[in-house]
Amino acid sequence: MPVLTRLIPSPVVVDIRAGALDDLAGVLADERISHSGKLAVAVSDGSGARLRERLSPSLPGATWYEVGGGTLDDAVRLAGEMKSGHYDALVGLGGGKIIDCAKFAAARVGLPLVAVPTNLAHDGLCSPVATLDNDAGRGSYGVPNPIAVVIDLNVIREAPVRFVRSGIGDAISNISAVADWELANRVNGEKIDGLAAAMARQAGEAVLRHPGGIGDNDFLQVLAEALVLSGIAMSVSGDSRPSSGACHEINHGFDLLFPKRAAAHGEQCGLGAAFAMYLRGAHEESAFMAQVLRRHGLPVLPQEIGFTVDEFVRVVEYAPQTRPGRYTILEHLDLKPEQIKDTYADYVKAIGS
């Protein structure tokens, strides 16, 4: 009997531990990602630039490129600047905007990407998607997975705590996203990739049920692993479905309706996930999710990020328009504004204000 398997697009190296950055050059050489040491390194003028002085001696063959921000123009400019060099790989060193710019630029010039995030704000650090601002607002661009992910927990601890909180919300929202995927399967026959769903759900559950907190290395390890697994789950399924459902539609609703007031990505996704769980009738799960989010200092009510109830109702009503063709609990219920408002009032009572 033949043994049938499939190849899973995933990094060759995932190195998550305290002090991992000190071994970056060795990891790249040992894994034959860059035996020659000829690297392009994209950094921001913030956290990445501060690490340049520390890393430069161990990367003597590297050419450093400072990236202005997280726009499509920045990514295209970076790709153009790198064309004259002959590099083994591109290292993206910095926050999410730098990683996304590096992803896009690496894909454009045909180089493997090494992702070295300096915070854990969301699951984009290992996903096959680059999210970049453009003239029309914000776009998502398909790119290859990073060939390596190196996360130094010592560096993560130095980042503002709000970034860790955002990552927590993004990871936990997987649970709601997979529930939406299963709903689409039951109602519309949408095919589920069982492996991708399992990876995404277990990543979210690991963070949701971990007893530790933001200051614990054990918790940060689990969070980093969860965000990496979420990205790989998206690669396995071929789209963002395992990690993006009503939770992310609500997040995009905040971003598009109130672009100057929107909170962090993961804060909005976590809030959206807790509310979406309540909408689907999982009231105990919603209350527990809200309890955990609160324990980590994340919002569970729109007022906690500066929005009124009426504004939140607008966001939830508008949210399905942000992902046409995606079926979630929001499309399934198709609630009118007054129904959303009434359900929200019940949600507030259920989770305790």
C-alpha positions as CSV (number, residue, x, y, z in Angstrom):
1,M,0.0,0.0,0.0
2,P,1.5,3.4,-1.0
3,V,2.2,5.9,1.8
4,L,0.6,9.2,0.8
5,T,2.0,12.4,2.4
6,R,2.2,16.0,1.6
7,L,4.9,18.6,1.9
8,I,4.2,21.3,4.4
9,P,5.6,24.8,3.6
10,S,7.4,25.7,6.8
11,P,10.7,27.3,7.9
12,V,13.9,25.2,7.9
13,V,14.8,26.8,11.2
14,V,12.6,27.9,14.1
15,D,14.8,29.1,17.0
16,I,12.9,30.5,19.9
17,R,14.8,31.1,23.2
18,A,16.6,33.6,25.3
19,G,19.8,34.6,23.6
20,A,18.9,33.2,20.2
21,L,20.1,36.4,18.4
22,D,23.6,35.9,19.6
23,D,23.8,32.7,17.5
24,L,22.2,34.1,14.4
25,A,25.3,34.0,12.2
26,G,26.0,30.4,13.3
27,V,22.5,29.2,12.6
28,L,22.5,30.7,9.1
29,A,25.9,29.1,8.3
30,D,25.1,25.7,9.9
31,E,21.8,25.4,8.1
32,R,23.4,26.4,4.8
33,I,21.1,29.4,4.5
34,S,24.1,31.7,4.1
35,H,27.4,29.9,4.3
36,S,29.3,32.8,2.7
37,G,27.8,35.3,5.1
38,K,26.7,37.6,2.2
39,L,23.4,38.9,3.6
40,A,21.1,41.8,3.1
41,V,19.6,43.0,6.4
42,A,16.6,45.2,6.5
43,V,16.1,47.2,9.7
44,S,13.9,50.0,11.0
45,D,15.2,53.1,12.6
46,G,13.9,51.8,15.9
47,S,14.5,48.4,17.5
48,G,16.3,47.0,14.4
49,A,18.7,49.9,14.2
50,R,19.6,49.5,17.9
51,L,20.5,45.9,17.3
52,R,22.6,46.7,14.3
53,E,25.6,47.7,16.4
54,R,25.4,44.5,18.5
55,L,25.1,42.2,15.5
56,S,27.4,43.9,13.0
57,P,30.6,42.2,14.3
58,S,29.1,38.8,13.8
59,L,27.8,39.6,10.3
60,P,30.8,41.1,8.6
61,G,29.6,40.3,5.1
62,A,26.2,41.9,5.6
63,T,24.8,44.9,3.8
64,W,22.4,46.9,6.0
65,Y,19.3,48.6,4.5
66,E,17.2,51.0,6.6
67,V,13.5,50.7,5.7
68,G,11.4,53.8,6.3
69,G,8.1,52.1,7.2
70,G,5.5,49.6,6.2
71,T,4.3,50.8,2.8
72,L,4.3,49.1,-0.5
73,D,6.6,51.8,-1.8
74,D,9.0,51.0,1.0
75,A,9.0,47.4,0.0
76,V,9.5,48.0,-3.7
77,R,12.3,50.5,-2.9
78,L,14.0,47.9,-0.7
79,A,13.8,45.3,-3.5
80,G,15.3,47.8,-6.0
81,E,18.2,48.7,-3.7
82,M,19.0,45.0,-3.2
83,K,19.1,44.1,-6.9
84,S,22.7,45.2,-7.3
85,G,24.0,42.9,-4.6
86,H,24.4,39.1,-4.8
87,Y,23.0,37.9,-1.5
88,D,22.3,34.5,0.0
89,A,19.3,35.7,1.9
90,L,17.5,38.8,3.3
91,V,17.2,39.2,7.0
92,G,14.2,41.2,8.3
93,L,15.1,42.5,11.7
94,G,12.5,44.6,13.5
95,G,8.8,44.9,14.1
96,G,5.9,43.7,12.0
97,K,6.1,46.5,9.4
98,I,9.8,45.7,8.7
99,I,9.1,42.0,8.5
100,D,6.3,42.5,6.0
101,C,8.4,44.8,3.9
102,A,11.2,42.3,3.9
103,K,8.8,39.5,3.0
104,F,7.6,41.4,-0.1
105,A,11.1,42.5,-1.2
106,A,12.6,39.0,-0.8
107,A,9.8,37.5,-2.9
108,R,10.3,40.2,-5.5
109,V,14.0,39.6,-6.0
110,G,13.9,35.8,-5.4
111,L,15.7,35.6,-2.0
112,P,14.9,33.5,1.0
113,L,13.8,35.5,4.0
114,V,15.0,35.1,7.6
115,A,12.5,36.7,10.0
116,V,14.0,38.1,13.2
117,P,11.1,39.9,14.9
118,T,11.7,42.2,17.8
119,N,8.2,41.9,19.2
120,L,5.3,39.5,19.2
121,A,2.5,41.8,18.1
122,H,0.8,39.4,15.6
123,D,1.1,36.1,13.7
124,G,2.4,37.8,10.6
125,L,6.0,37.0,11.6
126,C,5.8,33.5,9.9
127,S,2.7,33.8,7.6
128,P,2.7,33.7,3.8
129,V,1.2,37.2,3.7
130,A,2.7,40.7,3.6
131,T,0.4,43.4,4.8
132,L,1.5,46.8,3.4
133,D,-0.1,50.2,3.2
134,N,-0.7,51.4,-0.3
135,D,-2.5,54.3,-2.1
136,A,-5.9,52.5,-1.6
137,G,-5.4,52.0,2.1
138,R,-3.9,48.6,3.0
139,G,-3.3,45.5,0.9
140,S,-2.4,41.8,1.6
141,Y,0.2,40.3,-0.7
142,G,1.0,36.6,-1.0
143,V,4.6,35.7,-0.4
144,P,6.7,32.6,0.5
145,N,7.1,31.6,4.1
146,P,10.3,32.7,5.8
147,I,13.1,30.1,5.5
148,A,14.0,30.7,9.1
149,V,12.5,32.4,12.2
150,V,14.7,33.5,15.0
151,I,13.1,34.9,18.1
152,D,15.2,36.0,21.0
153,L,13.0,36.2,24.1
154,N,15.5,38.6,25.7
155,V,14.8,41.1,22.9
156,I,11.0,40.4,23.1
157,R,11.1,41.4,26.8
158,E,12.7,44.7,26.0
159,A,9.8,45.7,23.6
160,P,6.8,47.7,25.0
161,V,4.4,45.4,26.7
162,R,1.5,46.4,24.5
163,F,3.1,44.4,21.6
164,V,3.0,41.2,23.7
165,R,-0.6,42.0,24.6
166,S,-1.5,42.4,20.9
167,G,0.1,39.0,20.1
168,I,-2.0,37.4,22.8
169,G,-5.2,38.7,21.3
170,D,-4.2,37.6,17.8
171,A,-3.3,34.1,19.0
172,I,-6.4,33.6,21.1
173,S,-8.6,34.8,18.2
174,N,-7.7,31.6,16.3
175,I,-10.3,29.7,18.4
176,S,-13.1,31.9,17.1
177,A,-11.7,31.9,13.5
178,V,-11.6,28.1,13.4
179,A,-15.2,28.0,14.8
180,D,-16.2,30.2,11.9
181,W,-14.5,27.9,9.4
182,E,-16.4,25.0,10.8
183,L,-19.6,27.0,10.5
184,A,-18.9,27.7,6.9
185,N,-18.3,24.0,6.3
186,R,-21.7,23.0,8.0
187,V,-23.7,25.6,6.2
188,N,-22.0,26.1,2.8
189,G,-19.9,22.9,2.5
190,E,-16.7,25.0,2.5
191,K,-13.8,22.6,2.7
192,I,-11.7,22.6,5.9
193,D,-8.1,21.6,6.0
194,G,-8.0,19.6,9.1
195,L,-4.3,19.9,9.8
196,A,-4.4,23.7,9.4
197,A,-7.4,24.0,11.7
198,A,-5.8,21.8,14.3
199,M,-2.6,23.8,14.3
200,A,-4.4,27.1,14.5
201,R,-6.8,26.0,17.2
202,Q,-4.1,24.3,19.4
203,A,-2.0,27.5,19.1
204,G,-4.8,29.6,20.4
205,E,-5.8,27.1,23.1
206,A,-2.1,26.9,24.3
207,V,-2.1,30.7,24.9
208,L,-5.6,30.8,26.3
209,R,-5.0,28.2,28.9
210,H,-1.5,28.9,29.9
211,P,-1.4,30.0,33.6
212,G,1.6,32.3,33.2
213,G,1.7,36.0,32.4
214,I,3.5,38.5,30.1
215,G,6.6,38.7,32.4
216,D,7.2,34.9,32.3
217,N,9.7,33.4,29.8
218,D,7.6,30.2,29.7
219,F,4.6,32.1,28.7
220,L,6.5,34.2,26.1
221,Q,7.9,30.9,24.6
222,V,4.4,29.5,24.2
223,L,3.1,32.7,22.7
224,A,5.9,32.9,20.2
225,E,5.4,29.3,19.2
226,A,1.7,29.9,18.9
227,L,2.2,32.8,16.5
228,V,4.7,30.8,14.4
229,L,2.2,27.9,14.2
230,S,-0.6,30.2,13.2
231,G,1.5,31.4,10.3
232,I,2.4,27.9,9.2
233,A,-1.3,26.9,9.5
234,M,-2.1,29.7,6.9
235,S,0.5,28.3,4.6
236,V,-0.9,24.8,5.0
237,S,-4.4,25.9,4.1
238,G,-3.3,28.3,1.4
239,D,-5.1,31.3,2.9
240,S,-5.7,33.1,6.2
241,R,-8.9,31.1,7.0
242,P,-7.4,29.2,10.1
243,S,-6.6,32.5,11.8
244,S,-9.1,35.0,10.4
245,G,-12.9,35.0,10.9
246,A,-15.4,37.3,12.4
247,C,-12.7,38.4,14.8
248,H,-10.6,39.8,12.0
249,E,-13.6,41.2,10.2
250,I,-14.4,43.3,13.3
251,N,-10.8,44.3,13.5
252,H,-10.8,45.5,9.8
253,G,-14.1,47.3,10.5
254,F,-12.4,49.4,13.2
255,D,-9.4,50.0,10.9
256,L,-11.5,51.1,7.9
257,L,-14.2,53.1,9.7
258,F,-12.0,54.8,12.3
259,P,-8.4,54.7,10.8
260,K,-7.1,57.4,13.1
261,R,-8.5,55.9,16.2
262,A,-8.0,52.2,15.7
263,A,-6.3,50.3,18.5
264,A,-3.6,47.6,18.1
265,H,-4.5,44.7,15.7
266,G,-4.4,42.0,18.4
267,E,-6.5,44.1,20.9
268,Q,-9.3,44.5,18.3
269,C,-9.0,40.8,17.3
270,G,-9.2,39.6,20.8
271,L,-12.3,41.8,21.6
272,G,-13.8,40.7,18.3
273,A,-13.2,37.0,19.1
274,A,-14.8,37.2,22.6
275,F,-17.9,38.9,21.1
276,A,-18.1,36.5,18.2
277,M,-18.0,33.5,20.5
278,Y,-21.0,35.0,22.4
279,L,-22.8,35.5,19.1
280,R,-22.5,31.9,18.2
281,G,-24.0,30.9,21.6
282,A,-20.8,29.8,23.2
283,H,-21.5,32.0,26.2
284,E,-19.3,30.2,28.8
285,E,-16.4,30.1,26.3
286,S,-16.9,33.8,25.6
287,A,-16.8,34.6,29.3
288,F,-13.7,32.6,29.9
289,M,-12.0,34.2,26.9
290,A,-12.9,37.6,28.2
291,Q,-11.6,36.7,31.6
292,V,-8.2,35.6,30.2
293,L,-7.9,38.7,27.9
294,R,-8.6,40.9,30.9
295,R,-6.0,39.0,33.0
296,H,-3.4,40.0,30.4
297,G,-4.5,43.6,30.3
298,L,-6.4,43.4,27.0
299,P,-9.8,45.1,26.2
300,V,-13.0,43.1,26.0
301,L,-15.3,46.1,25.6
302,P,-15.1,48.8,22.9
303,Q,-15.2,51.6,25.6
304,E,-11.9,50.3,26.8
305,I,-10.3,51.3,23.5
306,G,-12.1,54.6,23.1
307,F,-15.3,53.6,21.2
308,T,-18.9,54.1,22.1
309,V,-21.5,51.3,21.9
310,D,-23.0,52.9,18.8
311,E,-19.7,53.0,17.1
312,F,-19.1,49.4,17.9
313,V,-22.5,48.5,16.5
314,R,-21.5,50.3,13.3
315,V,-18.2,48.3,13.2
316,V,-20.0,45.0,13.6
317,E,-22.6,45.8,11.0
318,Y,-19.9,46.9,8.5
319,A,-17.5,44.1,9.3
320,P,-18.7,41.5,6.7
321,Q,-18.0,44.0,3.9
322,T,-14.3,43.8,4.8
323,R,-13.9,40.2,3.6
324,P,-16.4,39.6,0.7
325,G,-17.0,35.9,0.2
326,R,-15.9,34.9,3.7
327,Y,-18.6,33.2,5.8
328,T,-18.6,33.7,9.5
329,I,-21.0,34.0,12.3
330,L,-21.6,37.6,11.3
331,E,-22.8,36.7,7.8
332,H,-24.7,33.7,9.2
333,L,-26.8,35.8,11.6
334,D,-27.0,39.0,9.4
335,L,-27.9,41.1,12.4
336,K,-29.5,44.5,12.1
337,P,-28.1,47.4,14.2
338,E,-30.8,47.1,16.9
339,Q,-30.1,43.4,17.2
340,I,-26.4,44.0,17.5
341,K,-27.0,46.5,20.2
342,D,-29.3,44.2,22.1
343,T,-26.9,41.3,21.8
344,Y,-24.0,43.5,22.9
345,A,-25.9,44.4,26.1
346,D,-26.4,40.7,26.8
347,Y,-22.7,40.1,26.1
348,V,-21.7,42.8,28.6
349,K,-23.9,41.2,31.3
350,A,-22.5,37.7,30.5
351,I,-18.8,38.6,30.8
352,G,-19.3,41.1,33.7
353,S,-18.3,44.7,33.3
